[in-house]
Amino acid sequence: MSDTKEMRSLPALPEAVGFDPASTALIVVDMQNAYAARGGYLDIAGFDLSGIDAVNANVATLAQTCRDHGVQVVFLQNGWDAKYTEAGGPGSVNQAKSNALRVMRERPELQGTLLAKGGWDYALIDELSVQDGDLLVPKTRYSGFVNTPLDSMLRSRGIRTLLVCGVASNVCVETTIRDAFAHEYHPVMVEDCCLQAGPRAMHEATMFNVRTFFGWTTTLAEVDATLTAPAD
């Protein structure tokens, strides 16, 4: 990380966010076939993936823009081992509430295919790949901070501001943002680089929660314009 700060002002709601690219990370939440590709878990479970193509393209653009301008890119990848041991024991609330596990219980022919490490569903979408300098953090729960080294990986790099994107807005994205706030990071949701699970109102509700209680929201265009503009 550079010792020289290049402070920039990112237009956002409810107010602009000052940040230094060198102390900022892009958190790419669960951009996997399970959540962001037709034929993946969300699609199989009956969630509406309208708009996912635009989101996938936006996330790919955002990730490359961040790499090009010194922002650390971090991929979160959600799922469990092939035997689902990491999903929790019989009394686990994750076992009780995970939609992916529920779908496999209801459709035994899918057992072992949804969000299992090494499978297509678990893999990142074709539009994205982990590149030199990127970080990859596997996780087994909604939040990127639960039972993962994410916090220490960020702190050891001097990261204070988080740009957050991915799927689903109202589940893993919002949960990670809430925990980022609790860990004293400054989280900024890039709203047009996220897609909700459920009605569009869920995305709007997440943006309200983030703007009001946990951080800020902005857009791909604002991030691009801020990073590509000459530093103050």
PyRosetta script that sets phi, psi and omega in degrees:
from pyrosetta import init, pose_from_sequence

init()
pose = pose_from_sequence("MSDTKEMRSLPALPEAVGFDPASTALIVVDMQNAYAARGGYLDIAGFDLSGIDAVNANVATLAQTCRDHGVQVVFLQNGWDAKYTEAGGPGSVNQAKSNALRVMRERPELQGTLLAKGGWDYALIDELSVQDGDLLVPKTRYSGFVNTPLDSMLRSRGIRTLLVCGVASNVCVETTIRDAFAHEYHPVMVEDCCLQAGPRAMHEATMFNVRTFFGWTTTLAEVDATLTAPAD")
pose.set_psi(1, 137.1)
pose.set_omega(1, -179.3)
pose.set_phi(2, -67.7)
pose.set_psi(2, 145.3)
pose.set_omega(2, 175.2)
pose.set_phi(3, -79.7)
pose.set_psi(3, -13.5)
pose.set_omega(3, -178.5)
pose.set_phi(4, -94.4)
pose.set_psi(4, 123.0)
pose.set_omega(4, 179.2)
pose.set_phi(5, -83.6)
pose.set_psi(5, 137.3)
pose.set_omega(5, 174.7)
pose.set_phi(6, -119.5)
pose.set_psi(6, 78.6)
pose.set_omega(6, -176.1)
pose.set_phi(7, -67.5)
pose.set_psi(7, 133.7)
pose.set_omega(7, 178.8)
pose.set_phi(8, -129.6)
pose.set_psi(8, 159.0)
pose.set_omega(8, 178.5)
pose.set_phi(9, -114.1)
pose.set_psi(9, 115.3)
pose.set_omega(9, -177.8)
pose.set_phi(10, -96.0)
pose.set_psi(10, 117.3)
pose.set_omega(10, 175.2)
pose.set_phi(11, -59.1)
pose.set_psi(11, 129.6)
pose.set_omega(11, -175.7)
pose.set_phi(12, -157.8)
pose.set_psi(12, 171.9)
pose.set_omega(12, 174.0)
pose.set_phi(13, -115.8)
pose.set_psi(13, 137.5)
pose.set_omega(13, 8.4)
pose.set_phi(14, -85.2)
pose.set_psi(14, -4.6)
pose.set_omega(14, 174.8)
pose.set_phi(15, -156.1)
pose.set_psi(15, 166.0)
pose.set_omega(15, -179.8)
pose.set_phi(16, -62.1)
pose.set_psi(16, 152.2)
pose.set_omega(16, -178.9)
pose.set_phi(17, -115.9)
pose.set_psi(17, 124.0)
pose.set_omega(17, 173.2)
pose.set_phi(18, -84.1)
pose.set_psi(18, 133.2)
pose.set_omega(18, -178.8)
pose.set_phi(19, -154.0)
pose.set_psi(19, 157.9)
pose.set_omega(19, 174.5)
pose.set_phi(20, -111.1)
pose.set_psi(20, 122.1)
pose.set_omega(20, -179.1)
pose.set_phi(21, -51.9)
pose.set_psi(21, -34.1)
pose.set_omega(21, -177.2)
pose.set_phi(22, -70.0)
pose.set_psi(22, -19.7)
pose.set_omega(22, 177.8)
pose.set_phi(23, -113.1)
pose.set_psi(23, 28.2)
pose.set_omega(23, -178.4)
pose.set_phi(24, -124.7)
pose.set_psi(24, 144.4)
pose.set_omega(24, 175.3)
pose.set_phi(25, -127.9)
pose.set_psi(25, 145.8)
pose.set_omega(25, 169.9)
pose.set_phi(26, -95.0)
pose.set_psi(26, 120.1)
pose.set_omega(26, 177.1)
pose.set_phi(27, -99.2)
pose.set_psi(27, 111.6)
pose.set_omega(27, -179.3)
pose.set_phi(28, -97.5)
pose.set_psi(28, 108.5)
pose.set_omega(28, -170.6)
pose.set_phi(29, -93.0)
pose.set_psi(29, 111.5)
pose.set_omega(29, 165.2)
pose.set_phi(30, 54.1)
pose.set_psi(30, 43.1)
pose.set_omega(30, 176.6)
pose.set_phi(31, -81.7)
pose.set_psi(31, 68.2)
pose.set_omega(31, -175.2)
pose.set_phi(32, -113.9)
pose.set_psi(32, 163.1)
pose.set_omega(32, 177.4)
pose.set_phi(33, -56.2)
pose.set_psi(33, -32.6)
pose.set_omega(33, 179.4)
pose.set_phi(34, -54.9)
pose.set_psi(34, -38.7)
pose.set_omega(34, -171.5)
pose.set_phi(35, -109.8)
pose.set_psi(35, -24.0)
pose.set_omega(35, -168.4)
pose.set_phi(36, -127.1)
pose.set_psi(36, 19.4)
pose.set_omega(36, 177.7)
pose.set_phi(37, -137.9)
pose.set_psi(37, 144.1)
pose.set_omega(37, 174.9)
pose.set_phi(38, -67.7)
pose.set_psi(38, 135.7)
pose.set_omega(38, -174.2)
pose.set_phi(39, 94.6)
pose.set_psi(39, -5.3)
pose.set_omega(39, 177.1)
pose.set_phi(40, -87.3)
pose.set_psi(40, -179.0)
pose.set_omega(40, -174.8)
pose.set_phi(41, -52.1)
pose.set_psi(41, -50.7)
pose.set_omega(41, -177.4)
pose.set_phi(42, -60.6)
pose.set_psi(42, -41.1)
pose.set_omega(42, 178.7)
pose.set_phi(43, -64.2)
pose.set_psi(43, -46.0)
pose.set_omega(43, 179.3)
pose.set_phi(44, -61.3)
pose.set_psi(44, -38.0)
pose.set_omega(44, -178.2)
pose.set_phi(45, -75.8)
pose.set_psi(45, -5.3)
pose.set_omega(45, 175.1)
pose.set_phi(46, 94.7)
pose.set_psi(46, 12.2)
pose.set_omega(46, 176.8)
pose.set_phi(47, -78.8)
pose.set_psi(47, 146.1)
pose.set_omega(47, -178.5)
pose.set_phi(48, -77.2)
pose.set_psi(48, 119.2)
pose.set_omega(48, 179.2)
pose.set_phi(49, -100.1)
pose.set_psi(49, 18.2)
pose.set_omega(49, 175.6)
pose.set_phi(50, -56.7)
pose.set_psi(50, 131.4)
pose.set_omega(50, 179.8)
pose.set_phi(51, 93.8)
pose.set_psi(51, -6.3)
pose.set_omega(51, -175.4)
pose.set_phi(52, -66.8)
pose.set_psi(52, -32.8)
pose.set_omega(52, -179.1)
pose.set_phi(53, -62.5)
pose.set_psi(53, -42.8)
pose.set_omega(53, 178.7)
pose.set_phi(54, -65.8)
pose.set_psi(54, -41.3)
pose.set_omega(54, 179.1)
pose.set_phi(55, -63.4)
pose.set_psi(55, -44.4)
pose.set_omega(55, 179.3)
pose.set_phi(56, -59.1)
pose.set_psi(56, -44.8)
pose.set_omega(56, 179.0)
pose.set_phi(57, -64.8)
pose.set_psi(57, -40.4)
pose.set_omega(57, 179.5)
pose.set_phi(58, -64.2)
pose.set_psi(58, -42.5)
pose.set_omega(58, -179.9)
pose.set_phi(59, -63.9)
pose.set_psi(59, -41.6)
pose.set_omega(59, 178.3)
pose.set_phi(60, -61.6)
pose.set_psi(60, -42.1)
pose.set_omega(60, 177.6)
pose.set_phi(61, -64.2)
pose.set_psi(61, -44.9)
pose.set_omega(61, -179.4)
pose.set_phi(62, -61.3)
pose.set_psi(62, -44.1)
pose.set_omega(62, -178.8)
pose.set_phi(63, -61.7)
pose.set_psi(63, -43.3)
pose.set_omega(63, -178.9)
pose.set_phi(64, -69.4)
pose.set_psi(64, -39.0)
pose.set_omega(64, 176.7)
pose.set_phi(65, -60.3)
pose.set_psi(65, -42.4)
pose.set_omega(65, 179.2)
pose.set_phi(66, -64.1)
pose.set_psi(66, -45.3)
pose.set_omega(66, 177.7)
pose.set_phi(67, -57.1)
pose.set_psi(67, -44.0)
pose.set_omega(67, -175.2)
pose.set_phi(68, -66.4)
pose.set_psi(68, -18.3)
pose.set_omega(68, -174.5)
pose.set_phi(69, -123.7)
pose.set_psi(69, 26.3)
pose.set_omega(69, 168.1)
pose.set_phi(70, 81.0)
pose.set_psi(70, 14.8)
pose.set_omega(70, 176.4)
pose.set_phi(71, -92.9)
pose.set_psi(71, 126.6)
pose.set_omega(71, 179.2)
pose.set_phi(72, -64.3)
pose.set_psi(72, 129.6)
pose.set_omega(72, 178.2)
pose.set_phi(73, -101.2)
pose.set_psi(73, 128.7)
pose.set_omega(73, -179.4)
pose.set_phi(74, -126.8)
pose.set_psi(74, 122.8)
pose.set_omega(74, 175.2)
pose.set_phi(75, -97.2)
pose.set_psi(75, 129.3)
pose.set_omega(75, 168.3)
pose.set_phi(76, -97.8)
pose.set_psi(76, 139.0)
pose.set_omega(76, -177.2)
pose.set_phi(77, -133.1)
pose.set_psi(77, 113.7)
pose.set_omega(77, -171.8)
pose.set_phi(78, -94.6)
pose.set_psi(78, 139.0)
pose.set_omega(78, 175.5)
pose.set_phi(79, 156.0)
pose.set_psi(79, -169.1)
pose.set_omega(79, -172.7)
pose.set_phi(80, -140.0)
pose.set_psi(80, 168.8)
pose.set_omega(80, 175.6)
pose.set_phi(81, -62.7)
pose.set_psi(81, 164.8)
pose.set_omega(81, -173.7)
pose.set_phi(82, -60.1)
pose.set_psi(82, -24.9)
pose.set_omega(82, 178.9)
pose.set_phi(83, -97.2)
pose.set_psi(83, 1.5)
pose.set_omega(83, 177.8)
pose.set_phi(84, 63.1)
pose.set_psi(84, 24.3)
pose.set_omega(84, 175.1)
pose.set_phi(85, -60.2)
pose.set_psi(85, -39.5)
pose.set_omega(85, -178.1)
pose.set_phi(86, -70.5)
pose.set_psi(86, -11.6)
pose.set_omega(86, 179.0)
pose.set_phi(87, -76.0)
pose.set_psi(87, -12.7)
pose.set_omega(87, 177.4)
pose.set_phi(88, 114.1)
pose.set_psi(88, 161.5)
pose.set_omega(88, 179.3)
pose.set_phi(89, -76.9)
pose.set_psi(89, -177.6)
pose.set_omega(89, -176.2)
pose.set_phi(90, -57.9)
pose.set_psi(90, -30.8)
pose.set_omega(90, -179.1)
pose.set_phi(91, -92.6)
pose.set_psi(91, 6.3)
pose.set_omega(91, -176.7)
pose.set_phi(92, -69.8)
pose.set_psi(92, 136.3)
pose.set_omega(92, 174.7)
pose.set_phi(93, -64.7)
pose.set_psi(93, -29.5)
pose.set_omega(93, 176.3)
pose.set_phi(94, -62.8)
pose.set_psi(94, -40.3)
pose.set_omega(94, 176.3)
pose.set_phi(95, -63.8)
pose.set_psi(95, -36.7)
pose.set_omega(95, -177.5)
pose.set_phi(96, -74.3)
pose.set_psi(96, -34.1)
pose.set_omega(96, -170.4)
pose.set_phi(97, -110.2)
pose.set_psi(97, -15.9)
pose.set_omega(97, -178.7)
pose.set_phi(98, -62.8)
pose.set_psi(98, 121.6)
pose.set_omega(98, 178.4)
pose.set_phi(99, -64.7)
pose.set_psi(99, -36.2)
pose.set_omega(99, 179.9)
pose.set_phi(100, -63.6)
pose.set_psi(100, -43.3)
pose.set_omega(100, 178.3)
pose.set_phi(101, -67.4)
pose.set_psi(101, -37.4)
pose.set_omega(101, 177.2)
pose.set_phi(102, -62.3)
pose.set_psi(102, -46.0)
pose.set_omega(102, -179.7)
pose.set_phi(103, -59.0)
pose.set_psi(103, -40.3)
pose.set_omega(103, 179.8)
pose.set_phi(104, -70.3)
pose.set_psi(104, -31.7)
pose.set_omega(104, 174.2)
pose.set_phi(105, -66.5)
pose.set_psi(105, -38.7)
pose.set_omega(105, -178.9)
pose.set_phi(106, -77.3)
pose.set_psi(106, -26.1)
pose.set_omega(106, -179.9)
pose.set_phi(107, -128.7)
pose.set_psi(107, 82.0)
pose.set_omega(107, -173.5)
pose.set_phi(108, -55.9)
pose.set_psi(108, -23.6)
pose.set_omega(108, 179.6)
pose.set_phi(109, -66.3)
pose.set_psi(109, -16.9)
pose.set_omega(109, 178.4)
pose.set_phi(110, -90.8)
pose.set_psi(110, -6.5)
pose.set_omega(110, -176.6)
pose.set_phi(111, -53.1)
pose.set_psi(111, 129.3)
pose.set_omega(111, 178.8)
pose.set_phi(112, 87.6)
pose.set_psi(112, -2.1)
pose.set_omega(112, -176.8)
pose.set_phi(113, -103.2)
pose.set_psi(113, -25.7)
pose.set_omega(113, -173.6)
pose.set_phi(114, -94.8)
pose.set_psi(114, 120.2)
pose.set_omega(114, 174.4)
pose.set_phi(115, 58.0)
pose.set_psi(115, 28.5)
pose.set_omega(115, 175.1)
pose.set_phi(116, -91.6)
pose.set_psi(116, 128.8)
pose.set_omega(116, -179.3)
pose.set_phi(117, -55.1)
pose.set_psi(117, 135.1)
pose.set_omega(117, -178.5)
pose.set_phi(118, 94.4)
pose.set_psi(118, -12.5)
pose.set_omega(118, -179.3)
pose.set_phi(119, -95.9)
pose.set_psi(119, 168.3)
pose.set_omega(119, -179.8)
pose.set_phi(120, -60.9)
pose.set_psi(120, -42.0)
pose.set_omega(120, -176.9)
pose.set_phi(121, -59.9)
pose.set_psi(121, -36.8)
pose.set_omega(121, -176.9)
pose.set_phi(122, -75.8)
pose.set_psi(122, -27.0)
pose.set_omega(122, -172.2)
pose.set_phi(123, -68.2)
pose.set_psi(123, 153.0)
pose.set_omega(123, 172.3)
pose.set_phi(124, -63.9)
pose.set_psi(124, 151.4)
pose.set_omega(124, 179.0)
pose.set_phi(125, -63.4)
pose.set_psi(125, 159.4)
pose.set_omega(125, -176.2)
pose.set_phi(126, -59.9)
pose.set_psi(126, -29.8)
pose.set_omega(126, -176.4)
pose.set_phi(127, -72.3)
pose.set_psi(127, -11.7)
pose.set_omega(127, -175.8)
pose.set_phi(128, -127.7)
pose.set_psi(128, 147.9)
pose.set_omega(128, 173.6)
pose.set_phi(129, -151.1)
pose.set_psi(129, 152.4)
pose.set_omega(129, 177.1)
pose.set_phi(130, -77.2)
pose.set_psi(130, 120.5)
pose.set_omega(130, -177.4)
pose.set_phi(131, -107.6)
pose.set_psi(131, 167.8)
pose.set_omega(131, 179.2)
pose.set_phi(132, -51.7)
pose.set_psi(132, 129.8)
pose.set_omega(132, 179.9)
pose.set_phi(133, 94.1)
pose.set_psi(133, -18.9)
pose.set_omega(133, 176.5)
pose.set_phi(134, -75.4)
pose.set_psi(134, 159.2)
pose.set_omega(134, 174.1)
pose.set_phi(135, -114.0)
pose.set_psi(135, 145.4)
pose.set_omega(135, 177.7)
pose.set_phi(136, -123.6)
pose.set_psi(136, 123.8)
pose.set_omega(136, -177.1)
pose.set_phi(137, -123.2)
pose.set_psi(137, 105.4)
pose.set_omega(137, 173.6)
pose.set_phi(138, -68.2)
pose.set_psi(138, 146.5)
pose.set_omega(138, 176.4)
pose.set_phi(139, -142.0)
pose.set_psi(139, 155.6)
pose.set_omega(139, -177.1)
pose.set_phi(140, -117.8)
pose.set_psi(140, 2.3)
pose.set_omega(140, 177.6)
pose.set_phi(141, -135.3)
pose.set_psi(141, 175.2)
pose.set_omega(141, -175.3)
pose.set_phi(142, -57.3)
pose.set_psi(142, -44.6)
pose.set_omega(142, -174.4)
pose.set_phi(143, -82.1)
pose.set_psi(143, 139.7)
pose.set_omega(143, 174.9)
pose.set_phi(144, -70.7)
pose.set_psi(144, -10.6)
pose.set_omega(144, -176.8)
pose.set_phi(145, -98.8)
pose.set_psi(145, -9.7)
pose.set_omega(145, -175.7)
pose.set_phi(146, -89.5)
pose.set_psi(146, 119.7)
pose.set_omega(146, 177.0)
pose.set_phi(147, 59.9)
pose.set_psi(147, 32.0)
pose.set_omega(147, 177.4)
pose.set_phi(148, -132.3)
pose.set_psi(148, 164.9)
pose.set_omega(148, 175.6)
pose.set_phi(149, -88.0)
pose.set_psi(149, 14.8)
pose.set_omega(149, -173.3)
pose.set_phi(150, -55.5)
pose.set_psi(150, -47.8)
pose.set_omega(150, -176.6)
pose.set_phi(151, -59.1)
pose.set_psi(151, -47.5)
pose.set_omega(151, -178.8)
pose.set_phi(152, -68.4)
pose.set_psi(152, -33.5)
pose.set_omega(152, 178.0)
pose.set_phi(153, -64.9)
pose.set_psi(153, -39.1)
pose.set_omega(153, 178.8)
pose.set_phi(154, -72.5)
pose.set_psi(154, -48.0)
pose.set_omega(154, -177.3)
pose.set_phi(155, -62.9)
pose.set_psi(155, -37.4)
pose.set_omega(155, -178.9)
pose.set_phi(156, -68.0)
pose.set_psi(156, -15.1)
pose.set_omega(156, 177.2)
pose.set_phi(157, -104.3)
pose.set_psi(157, 7.0)
pose.set_omega(157, 178.0)
pose.set_phi(158, 73.0)
pose.set_psi(158, 23.9)
pose.set_omega(158, -176.9)
pose.set_phi(159, -78.6)
pose.set_psi(159, 132.7)
pose.set_omega(159, 177.5)
pose.set_phi(160, -124.6)
pose.set_psi(160, -28.1)
pose.set_omega(160, -178.3)
pose.set_phi(161, -113.4)
pose.set_psi(161, 137.8)
pose.set_omega(161, 180.0)
pose.set_phi(162, -121.5)
pose.set_psi(162, 122.3)
pose.set_omega(162, 164.8)
pose.set_phi(163, -87.8)
pose.set_psi(163, 130.9)
pose.set_omega(163, -173.4)
pose.set_phi(164, -125.5)
pose.set_psi(164, 132.0)
pose.set_omega(164, 178.3)
pose.set_phi(165, -143.4)
pose.set_psi(165, 169.2)
pose.set_omega(165, 173.7)
pose.set_phi(166, 129.6)
pose.set_psi(166, -160.6)
pose.set_omega(166, -174.8)
pose.set_phi(167, -131.2)
pose.set_psi(167, 137.4)
pose.set_omega(167, -0.1)
pose.set_phi(168, -103.5)
pose.set_psi(168, 143.9)
pose.set_omega(168, -177.9)
pose.set_phi(169, -47.5)
pose.set_psi(169, -49.7)
pose.set_omega(169, -170.4)
pose.set_phi(170, -90.4)
pose.set_psi(170, 2.5)
pose.set_omega(170, -179.6)
pose.set_phi(171, -120.7)
pose.set_psi(171, -92.5)
pose.set_omega(171, -173.9)
pose.set_phi(172, -71.4)
pose.set_psi(172, -33.3)
pose.set_omega(172, 177.8)
pose.set_phi(173, -65.4)
pose.set_psi(173, -52.6)
pose.set_omega(173, -178.1)
pose.set_phi(174, -65.1)
pose.set_psi(174, -40.0)
pose.set_omega(174, -179.5)
pose.set_phi(175, -63.3)
pose.set_psi(175, -41.1)
pose.set_omega(175, 177.8)
pose.set_phi(176, -66.1)
pose.set_psi(176, -39.2)
pose.set_omega(176, 177.2)
pose.set_phi(177, -64.1)
pose.set_psi(177, -42.9)
pose.set_omega(177, 178.3)
pose.set_phi(178, -59.5)
pose.set_psi(178, -44.0)
pose.set_omega(178, 180.0)
pose.set_phi(179, -71.2)
pose.set_psi(179, -32.5)
pose.set_omega(179, 174.8)
pose.set_phi(180, -61.1)
pose.set_psi(180, -44.0)
pose.set_omega(180, 176.5)
pose.set_phi(181, -59.2)
pose.set_psi(181, -44.6)
pose.set_omega(181, -179.2)
pose.set_phi(182, -65.6)
pose.set_psi(182, -26.0)
pose.set_omega(182, 178.4)
pose.set_phi(183, -92.2)
pose.set_psi(183, 10.6)
pose.set_omega(183, 174.9)
pose.set_phi(184, 72.1)
pose.set_psi(184, 27.5)
pose.set_omega(184, 168.5)
pose.set_phi(185, -91.0)
pose.set_psi(185, 164.5)
pose.set_omega(185, 175.3)
pose.set_phi(186, -104.7)
pose.set_psi(186, 97.5)
pose.set_omega(186, -175.2)
pose.set_phi(187, -89.9)
pose.set_psi(187, 135.7)
pose.set_omega(187, 179.3)
pose.set_phi(188, -126.5)
pose.set_psi(188, 113.2)
pose.set_omega(188, 178.2)
pose.set_phi(189, -79.7)
pose.set_psi(189, 126.9)
pose.set_omega(189, 176.0)
pose.set_phi(190, -91.9)
pose.set_psi(190, 97.3)
pose.set_omega(190, -161.4)
pose.set_phi(191, -65.0)
pose.set_psi(191, -34.1)
pose.set_omega(191, -179.7)
pose.set_phi(192, -89.2)
pose.set_psi(192, 11.3)
pose.set_omega(192, 172.3)
pose.set_phi(193, -114.3)
pose.set_psi(193, 24.7)
pose.set_omega(193, 179.8)
pose.set_phi(194, -135.7)
pose.set_psi(194, 152.3)
pose.set_omega(194, 173.1)
pose.set_phi(195, -136.0)
pose.set_psi(195, 139.7)
pose.set_omega(195, -178.0)
pose.set_phi(196, -84.8)
pose.set_psi(196, 163.0)
pose.set_omega(196, 166.7)
pose.set_phi(197, -103.0)
pose.set_psi(197, 109.7)
pose.set_omega(197, -176.3)
pose.set_phi(198, 117.0)
pose.set_psi(198, -166.4)
pose.set_omega(198, -179.1)
pose.set_phi(199, -61.1)
pose.set_psi(199, 155.9)
pose.set_omega(199, -179.8)
pose.set_phi(200, -57.1)
pose.set_psi(200, -26.7)
pose.set_omega(200, 178.8)
pose.set_phi(201, -59.1)
pose.set_psi(201, -25.6)
pose.set_omega(201, 178.7)
pose.set_phi(202, -67.3)
pose.set_psi(202, -38.9)
pose.set_omega(202, 176.6)
pose.set_phi(203, -64.3)
pose.set_psi(203, -44.3)
pose.set_omega(203, 179.6)
pose.set_phi(204, -63.0)
pose.set_psi(204, -39.0)
pose.set_omega(204, 179.4)
pose.set_phi(205, -65.1)
pose.set_psi(205, -40.6)
pose.set_omega(205, 177.4)
pose.set_phi(206, -62.6)
pose.set_psi(206, -43.1)
pose.set_omega(206, 178.5)
pose.set_phi(207, -61.8)
pose.set_psi(207, -39.8)
pose.set_omega(207, 176.2)
pose.set_phi(208, -61.5)
pose.set_psi(208, -47.1)
pose.set_omega(208, -180.0)
pose.set_phi(209, -60.0)
pose.set_psi(209, -45.0)
pose.set_omega(209, -178.0)
pose.set_phi(210, -64.8)
pose.set_psi(210, -49.0)
pose.set_omega(210, -177.6)
pose.set_phi(211, -63.5)
pose.set_psi(211, -35.0)
pose.set_omega(211, -172.3)
pose.set_phi(212, -87.3)
pose.set_psi(212, -35.4)
pose.set_omega(212, -169.1)
pose.set_phi(213, -123.2)
pose.set_psi(213, -32.2)
pose.set_omega(213, -165.0)
pose.set_phi(214, -122.1)
pose.set_psi(214, -12.3)
pose.set_omega(214, -177.1)
pose.set_phi(215, 172.8)
pose.set_psi(215, -133.4)
pose.set_omega(215, -174.4)
pose.set_phi(216, -142.9)
pose.set_psi(216, 162.5)
pose.set_omega(216, 172.6)
pose.set_phi(217, -126.2)
pose.set_psi(217, 148.0)
pose.set_omega(217, 177.6)
pose.set_phi(218, -147.8)
pose.set_psi(218, -171.0)
pose.set_omega(218, -178.7)
pose.set_phi(219, -127.3)
pose.set_psi(219, 163.8)
pose.set_omega(219, 176.1)
pose.set_phi(220, -56.4)
pose.set_psi(220, -44.5)
pose.set_omega(220, -178.1)
pose.set_phi(221, -60.6)
pose.set_psi(221, -39.8)
pose.set_omega(221, -179.5)
pose.set_phi(222, -69.3)
pose.set_psi(222, -40.1)
pose.set_omega(222, 177.4)
pose.set_phi(223, -63.9)
pose.set_psi(223, -44.9)
pose.set_omega(223, -179.0)
pose.set_phi(224, -61.6)
pose.set_psi(224, -47.0)
pose.set_omega(224, -178.7)
pose.set_phi(225, -64.1)
pose.set_psi(225, -37.8)
pose.set_omega(225, -178.8)
pose.set_phi(226, -70.1)
pose.set_psi(226, -41.9)
pose.set_omega(226, -178.3)
pose.set_phi(227, -74.4)
pose.set_psi(227, -32.3)
pose.set_omega(227, -176.4)
pose.set_phi(228, -87.2)
pose.set_psi(228, -13.2)
pose.set_omega(228, 178.2)
pose.set_phi(229, -72.4)
pose.set_psi(229, 151.4)
pose.set_omega(229, 175.2)
pose.set_phi(230, -57.7)
pose.set_psi(230, 141.0)
pose.set_omega(230, 179.2)
pose.set_phi(231, -66.5)
pose.set_psi(231, 147.9)
pose.set_omega(231, 178.2)
pose.set_phi(232, -64.7)
pose.dump_pdb("model.pdb")
